[in-house]
């Protein structure tokens, strides 16, 4: 299924479970995650922790699906990572990402849609999409809200790795813990919240926060269409073919 769900007492643990792909957000993984969140078992959880199996939390969107499943053209053949992002963002419960290793592209966007992030010391965040001729549309919208326009543009334009200590300074991370302790620490944090507050008040706080900093999901989905198709096909194609992208002809055309 690509993802699995289990109850840890009152806390639900959603694990991205395609470690051989570094939990890249494929159609199968997204389908599995959405199905897990819609299960009767998940409805019994007071809080949700999202983690990744293997060496990386999530290495981003699956390139094959970006190219072949209609994700870039606005005509997807199945669920996309944005469906998962929006489901996490809209959840009435407290949501916590428990990260480790690489948190790239769509993986980073997934954490930006959670309420809190507990990061292992080895976590590295990055939004490398622009170097592939695409944009981190959810990341762009959410990152500007969280860290401000100038810091967000620095991360997006340079595509650099942001290690856990800097991520904490920027406000991307709520807690930093030793490697291997992030899941249990996130579960403990979730319990410390939900054991002491009622569900209605918690949901009201989240609803108020969304109204204070709303995200227009229709706009976020639509802005992918602003990228010239020739550019993203060259960028994503070069990644799939394991070669360096050549964007020079696009710059020459503009000149």
C-alpha positions as CSV (number, residue, x, y, z in Angstrom):
1,X,0.0,0.0,0.0
2,X,2.9,2.4,0.4
3,X,1.8,3.5,3.8
4,X,0.6,2.0,7.1
5,X,-1.3,3.2,10.0
6,X,-1.3,2.0,13.7
7,X,-2.7,3.3,16.9
8,X,-0.2,4.0,19.7
9,X,-2.6,4.4,22.5
10,X,-4.6,7.5,21.6
11,X,-2.1,8.6,18.9
12,X,-2.3,7.6,15.3
13,X,1.0,6.9,13.6
14,X,1.0,7.2,9.8
15,X,4.3,5.8,8.3
16,X,5.4,6.4,4.8
17,X,6.6,2.9,3.9
18,X,8.4,2.7,0.6
19,X,12.0,2.9,1.9
20,X,13.5,1.5,-1.3
21,X,12.3,4.7,-3.0
22,X,13.2,6.9,0.1
23,X,9.4,7.3,0.5
24,X,9.0,9.4,-2.6
25,X,5.4,10.4,-2.9
26,X,4.2,8.1,-5.6
27,X,0.5,7.5,-6.6
28,X,0.6,4.2,-4.6
29,X,2.0,5.8,-1.5
30,X,-0.5,8.7,-1.6
31,X,-3.4,6.3,-2.2
32,X,-2.2,4.2,0.8
33,X,-1.8,7.2,3.0
34,X,-5.2,8.6,2.2
35,X,-6.9,5.2,2.7
36,X,-5.2,4.8,6.0
37,X,-6.4,8.3,7.2
38,X,-9.9,7.4,6.1
39,X,-9.9,4.1,8.0
40,X,-12.1,3.5,11.1
41,X,-9.0,2.9,13.1
42,X,-7.6,6.3,12.2
43,X,-10.9,7.9,13.3
44,X,-10.2,6.8,16.9
45,X,-6.9,8.7,17.1
46,X,-6.8,11.9,19.1
47,X,-3.7,13.1,17.3
48,X,-1.7,12.2,14.2
49,X,2.0,11.6,13.8
50,X,3.5,11.2,10.3
51,X,6.9,9.4,10.0
52,X,9.0,7.8,7.3
53,X,10.5,4.3,7.2
54,X,14.1,3.7,6.3
55,X,17.0,6.2,5.8
56,X,14.9,9.2,4.7
57,X,11.6,10.7,5.9
58,X,10.6,11.5,2.3
59,X,12.7,12.4,-0.8
60,X,9.9,14.3,-2.5
61,X,7.5,13.5,-5.3
62,X,8.0,10.5,-7.5
63,X,9.4,11.8,-10.8
64,X,7.7,9.1,-12.9
65,X,4.3,10.2,-11.6
66,X,5.1,13.9,-12.2
67,X,5.9,13.1,-15.8
68,X,3.3,10.4,-16.5
69,X,0.4,10.7,-14.2
70,X,-0.8,14.2,-15.2
71,X,0.3,15.9,-12.0
72,X,2.0,18.8,-13.9
73,X,-0.8,19.2,-16.5
74,X,-3.7,19.5,-14.1
75,X,-5.3,16.3,-15.3
76,X,-4.1,13.7,-12.8
77,X,-5.0,10.1,-13.3
78,X,-5.2,9.5,-9.5
79,X,-4.6,11.2,-6.2
80,X,-1.6,13.5,-6.0
81,X,0.6,14.6,-3.1
82,X,-1.5,17.8,-2.9
83,X,-4.5,15.7,-1.9
84,X,-2.5,14.3,1.0
85,X,-1.2,17.8,1.9
86,X,-4.7,19.2,2.0
87,X,-6.0,16.3,4.0
88,X,-3.3,16.8,6.6
89,X,-3.8,20.6,6.6
90,X,-7.6,20.2,7.1
91,X,-7.4,17.6,9.9
92,X,-9.1,18.7,13.1
93,X,-6.6,16.9,15.3
94,X,-3.1,18.0,16.2
95,X,-0.7,16.7,13.4
96,X,3.0,16.3,14.0
97,X,5.7,15.3,11.5
98,X,8.5,13.1,13.0
99,X,11.4,13.6,10.6
100,X,14.8,12.2,10.0
101,X,17.4,12.1,7.2
102,X,16.3,13.7,3.9
103,X,13.1,15.8,3.8
104,X,13.1,17.0,0.2
105,X,10.5,18.6,-2.1
106,X,7.1,17.1,-1.4
107,X,8.4,15.7,1.8
108,X,9.2,19.1,3.0
109,X,5.8,20.4,1.9
110,X,4.2,17.6,3.8
111,X,5.9,18.8,7.0
112,X,4.8,22.4,6.3
113,X,1.2,21.2,6.4
114,X,1.6,19.7,9.8
115,X,1.0,21.7,13.0
116,X,4.4,20.7,14.6
117,X,7.6,19.1,13.5
118,X,9.9,16.9,15.8
119,X,13.1,16.5,13.9
120,X,16.0,14.1,14.5
121,X,19.4,15.7,14.6
122,X,20.3,14.4,11.1
123,X,17.3,15.9,9.4
124,X,18.0,18.0,6.2
125,X,15.2,20.0,4.6
126,X,15.3,21.3,1.0
127,X,13.0,22.4,-1.8
128,X,15.0,21.6,-4.9
129,X,12.1,21.8,-7.4
130,X,13.2,25.0,-9.2
131,X,16.4,23.3,-10.4
132,X,14.1,20.8,-12.2
133,X,12.0,23.5,-13.9
134,X,9.1,23.1,-11.5
135,X,8.0,24.9,-8.4
136,X,7.2,23.8,-4.8
137,X,3.7,25.3,-5.0
138,X,2.5,24.2,-1.6
139,X,5.9,25.0,-0.1
140,X,5.9,28.4,-1.7
141,X,2.5,29.3,-0.2
142,X,3.1,27.8,3.3
143,X,6.8,28.7,3.7
144,X,6.1,32.4,3.1
145,X,3.5,32.3,5.9
146,X,5.8,30.5,8.3
147,X,9.2,32.2,7.8
148,X,8.5,35.4,5.8
149,X,9.0,36.1,2.1
150,X,12.7,36.8,2.1
151,X,13.7,33.7,4.0
152,X,11.3,31.6,2.0
153,X,12.8,32.9,-1.3
154,X,16.3,32.2,-0.1
155,X,15.4,28.5,0.6
156,X,13.4,28.1,-2.7
157,X,15.8,30.0,-5.0
158,X,19.0,28.5,-3.7
159,X,17.6,25.0,-3.3
160,X,20.1,24.5,-0.5
161,X,19.9,22.0,2.4
162,X,18.7,23.4,5.7
163,X,20.0,21.3,8.6
164,X,17.9,20.8,11.7
165,X,19.5,23.6,13.8
166,X,18.9,26.2,11.2
167,X,15.4,24.8,10.5
168,X,14.6,25.3,14.2
169,X,15.9,28.9,14.0
170,X,13.7,29.6,11.0
171,X,10.7,28.1,12.7
172,X,10.4,25.0,10.5
173,X,11.1,22.7,13.5
174,X,9.4,22.6,16.9
175,X,11.8,20.1,18.6
176,X,15.2,18.5,17.8
177,X,15.9,15.1,19.3
178,X,18.6,12.5,18.9
179,X,18.5,10.3,15.8
180,X,16.1,7.4,16.3
181,X,14.0,9.1,19.0
182,X,11.9,11.3,16.7
183,X,8.8,9.0,16.5
184,X,8.5,8.3,20.2
185,X,9.2,12.0,21.0
186,X,6.5,13.1,18.6
187,X,4.0,10.6,20.1
188,X,4.8,11.8,23.6
189,X,4.3,15.4,22.5
190,X,1.0,14.5,20.9
191,X,-0.1,12.8,24.1
192,X,1.0,15.7,26.3
193,X,-1.3,18.0,24.2
194,X,-4.4,15.7,23.8
195,X,-4.3,14.4,27.4
196,X,-4.7,18.0,28.7
197,X,-7.1,19.7,26.2
198,X,-10.6,18.9,24.9
199,X,-11.1,18.1,21.2
200,X,-13.5,20.9,20.4
201,X,-11.3,23.6,21.8
202,X,-8.3,22.1,19.9
203,X,-10.3,22.0,16.6
204,X,-11.4,25.6,17.2
205,X,-7.8,26.8,17.7
206,X,-6.8,25.0,14.4
207,X,-9.7,26.5,12.6
208,X,-8.9,30.0,13.9
209,X,-5.2,29.6,12.8
210,X,-6.4,28.6,9.3
211,X,-8.6,31.7,9.1
212,X,-5.7,33.9,10.3
213,X,-3.4,32.4,7.7
214,X,-5.6,30.8,5.0
215,X,-4.3,28.8,2.2
216,X,-6.1,29.0,-1.1
217,X,-5.8,25.4,-2.3
218,X,-7.4,26.2,-5.7
219,X,-4.8,28.8,-6.3
220,X,-2.0,26.6,-5.1
221,X,-3.1,23.8,-7.5
222,X,-3.5,26.2,-10.4
223,X,-0.1,27.9,-10.2
224,X,1.7,24.8,-11.5
225,X,0.1,25.7,-14.9
226,X,2.2,29.0,-15.0
227,X,5.4,27.0,-15.6
228,X,6.2,26.5,-19.4
229,X,5.8,22.9,-20.2
230,X,9.0,22.7,-22.2
231,X,10.9,23.8,-19.1
232,X,9.5,21.2,-16.7
233,X,9.8,18.5,-19.2
234,X,13.5,19.3,-19.6
235,X,14.1,19.5,-15.9
236,X,12.1,16.4,-14.9
237,X,13.3,14.5,-18.0
238,X,17.0,15.2,-17.1
239,X,16.5,13.9,-13.6
240,X,14.9,10.7,-14.9
241,X,17.7,10.3,-17.4
242,X,20.4,11.0,-14.8
243,X,21.9,14.0,-16.7
244,X,22.3,17.7,-15.9
245,X,19.4,19.8,-17.1
246,X,20.1,22.3,-19.8
247,X,18.0,25.4,-19.5
248,X,20.3,27.6,-21.6
249,X,18.0,27.6,-24.7
250,X,15.2,29.0,-22.5
251,X,17.4,31.9,-21.3
252,X,18.6,32.6,-24.9
253,X,15.0,32.7,-26.1
254,X,14.0,35.2,-23.4
255,X,17.0,37.3,-24.4
